[in-house]
């Protein structure tokens, strides 16, 4: 009798090792997360010291994206909010905050964002930065706690170690706020649909990241939430027009119409994009091919998300599908926007704990977790755009989970539905 050799067993055991990922237990996740968290804190601290000339002058000087928000708020407080969309005036305001020589940070946010930027600009710059990041980080952590339903505090370690957290903090971006608003909507949509719709409406400061929400709400017939979102957007737009003048909206629309050239000419590194559009550009193709691919993926993603929400398999599947689909459906999302994936990952972890993980699902979640750490480097060095693949993987698992819950007719009666095990 022929005995199988050790190579045979290695070929068999390797897929099982990855597909079941039993090694990804709670203890290892917290332990490895702690190591990653410590390394990123040390690295972030080094960057802060470096950028503040502790190790010598930095040339050119570096400023975070928050300086753009703060400068726009200062212009609004000065009674000239429309100048936030004048690059020369806005650049001068940034220099007044950070000093000469910094790389200009664009401001293409609609005037509703000035409703937040102006109050922050009442504070000293560093205080405003800390207040904004600390408040939005706290809101995001509360959201993650509500989704994961974890006890104690150790769950915070791998959550805080997620690499997009440090992209957000380092860039001074608003990803904590966006993830909190969209994630809270997924938590509240069943029991408090009006409040959920209001939270979605508040994302109108970054409207493209709510592109799929109307599709999901309409497909599932959640018209109260849909109406609440529309009313909230209308109120915020009207309030911004009253406070900052309609000429500010004209200035914004004019600046926005010219923003396409900024993103298509590479003035913002294509390797920082995490969308299908960015993936095609990283692969070396032109803007036309990237736009065509993005349009195709957007349509397919909208159909998939709409179908999942119409079937309404449960909060975990539909919520994770919506969040993952958002990053697939828009051409512009950068590496710090991957913080949104924490909402999708958390929902799938909750579903896996309740009903069991699908084959390869735990390993896929692990890969998605490390994507913000490696996506930009893989794009630059190997021209491999992994971020859209991560979002597509999460959406695929949501689809599979939904299909497993779709009712089917029994061969005997053809009438009584049976549900496949989740």
Secondary structure, DSSP 8 states (H G I E B T S, - for coil): -----HHHHHHHHHHHHHHH-TT--HHHHHHHHHHHHHHHHHHHHHHHHHHTTTTS--SS----THHHHHHHHHHHHTT-GGGGG-HHHHHHHHHHHH-TT---------GGGHHHHHHHTTS-HHHHHHHHHHHHHHHHHHHHHHHHT--SSTHHHHHHH-HHHHHHHHHT-SHHHHHHHHHHHHHHTTT-HHHHHHHHHGGGGGGGGGTTHHHHHHHTT-HHHHHHHHHHHHHHHHHHHHHH-HHHHHHHHHHHHTHHHHHHTTSS-GGGB-SHHHHHHHTT--HHHHHHHHHHHHHHHHHHHHHHHHHT--HHHHHHHHHHHHHHH-S--BGGGGGGHHHHHHHHHHHHHHH---TTHHHHHHHHHHHHHHHHHHHHHH----HHHHHHHHHHHHHHHHHHHS-EE-TTTSSSEE----
